[in-house]
Amino acid sequence: MSQERFSLAGRTALVTGSTRGLGLAIATALGDAGARLIVHGRGEDSAAGAAALLNERGYAAHPIAFDIGDPAAIDDAVAQATDAAGPIDILINNAGMVSRSPVLDFPQSAWDQAMAINLTGPFALARAVARGMGERGFGRIINIASVMAIIGRDGIPHYIASKTGLVGLTRALACELGSLGITCNAISPGYFATDINADLQANADFNRLLKQRNPLARWGRPEELAAVAVFLASNEASFVNGHEMVVDGGLTINL
């Protein structure tokens, strides 16, 4: 199958949290497919640095900085991004946060922050970009959820709840926006070798547990997730809507 079938040439993609890790890998893959990129970070320096890196690699990348957890900033941010790179055709809601604490001692502030960044922010962004997408009759909204929306783990109740909510939001948006030519899908990653997981990668006990549980017996590579995002953003996924695509090497289906 030729690469042209998955071309994103002429499309503009906003990838939140794209200064590093999975977000940067997704932005790079979308750029490989021909998309113009809007690189997002919370700080101006990090966003500009990532955009410069992508530009040096030959991609058309524009930086934008705003706080995903601040709904009041969303509409202005989308307007700025549109002015810089053109109407947004593809939204990848990748930015997220996680911290760890036992439930009985869990701080309310951490819970509120996770809901704001992991769930409310993606909703506000989807709502903001969907207006223009609907007018043009084309749009792709892809929410990066987590296998924690399927299985549980101690110490991260806010993350599990917000990512489960994000999958539900995906289905709701798919039902309501489909008639406008907009598809909405979720990708639920398993464990990937990124800098945010450096402590877990260095933990011998966790690595042993992961390899026992995962049929592929290894960590995922960021480009393996990014390829799924390219597919869902492309015309080849035009009839895929409201789907949660689990990319975890088989972790969640293996006892």
C-alpha positions, -999 to +999 in steps of 0.1 A: +000+000+000+015+033-011+023+060+015+003+085-006-029+068+007-020+081+042-010+115+031-018+145+053-006+171+028-026+203+030-038+195+065-029+215+097-025+196+129-025+209+165-007+184+189-009+194+225+020+185+248+042+180+217+075+193+230+087+158+240+078+122+244+048+107+227+035+142+217+068+150+198+068+116+182+032+121+170+040+156+157+070+142+138+049+114+122+022+138+111+049+160+096+063+130+078+029+125+063+028+161+051+009+180+077+016+215+089+023+214+126+012+235+155+035+225+184+022+231+218+038+235+252+029+251+284+059+275+282+069+296+253+105+285+254+097+248+252+072+252+224+096+274+204+124+249+209+104+219+197+091+239+167+126+249+158+138+213+160+110+202+137+117+230+113+153+220+112+142+185+102+122+200+073+087+202+087+065+233+087+060+238+125+046+267+144+049+271+182+021+280+206+021+281+244-010+280+267-022+262+298-045+233+288-060+235+323-073+271+317-105+269+297-105+307+293-073+305+273-085+279+248-104+301+223-077+327+221-051+299+217-070+283+188-074+317+171-036+324+174-028+289+161-052+294+131-036+328+123-002+312+123-007+280+105-042+280+090-075+264+100-070+233+122-080+201+105-065+176+130-065+180+168-045+155+189-053+159+226-021+145+240-012+168+269-018+153+303-006+151+339-001+124+365+012+123+401+011+096+427-004+094+462-024+070+482-062+075+479-067+082+516-041+110+515-048+122+480-048+160+477-079+176+463-057+201+443-041+172+424-075+157+416-088+191+403-057+197+382-059+163+365-095+168+356-087+203+342-058+191+321-067+156+312-105+160+306-118+196+306-090+209+285-095+184+257-133+191+258-127+228+255-102+224+226-125+200+208-154+224+211-132+253+198-118+235+167-150+217+158-168+249+148-144+254+119-141+218+111-178+215+107-179+245+084-153+229+062-169+194+064-137+177+076-121+171+110-101+146+130-101+147+168-079+121+184-077+119+222-047+102+238-062+082+267-045+053+285-047+016+292-055+029+327-090+036+313-093-002+311-073-016+340-065-001+374-035+007+395-029+021+429-019+057+436-033+074+405-071+076+410-072+111+393-054+098+362-076+067+359-108+086+364-098+114+339-086+091+312-117+069+316-138+101+312-117+110+281-128+078+264-164+085+272-160+121+259-146+106+227-177+085+221-200+115+229-182+137+204-182+110+178-220+107+181-226+145+179-200+156+154-200+128+129-228+144+108-205+174+103-177+153+088-157+151+120-145+118+134-134+114+170-114+085+182-091+077+212-058+060+214-050+042+247-013+037+250+003+011+272+039+016+285+062+034+261+099+042+265+097+080+270+115+103+293+084+106+315+087+069+323+125+070+329+121+060+366+099+030+357+123+019+330+151+020+355+131-001+380+142-037+377+111-051+395+087-031+373+105-041+341+103-078+351+066-074+359+060-056+326+078-082+305+058-110+322+025-093+316+031-081+280+031-108+254+057-088+234+078-086+265+091-051+259+083-014+262+066+003+232+085+026+209+070+061+205+069+058+167+047+027+171+020+049+187+026+078+163+018+056+133-017+049+147-023+086+150-013+091+114-038+064+103-067+079+124-059+114+110-059+102+074-086+097+048-081+060+052-098+062+086-129+080+073-153+053+086-135+049+120-155+069+146-160+066+183-133+039+186-108+034+214-077+019+198-055+002+224-018+002+216-002-018+244+015-049+229-013-070+244-008-059+280-045-056+288-056-089+272-030-110+290-037-124+325 
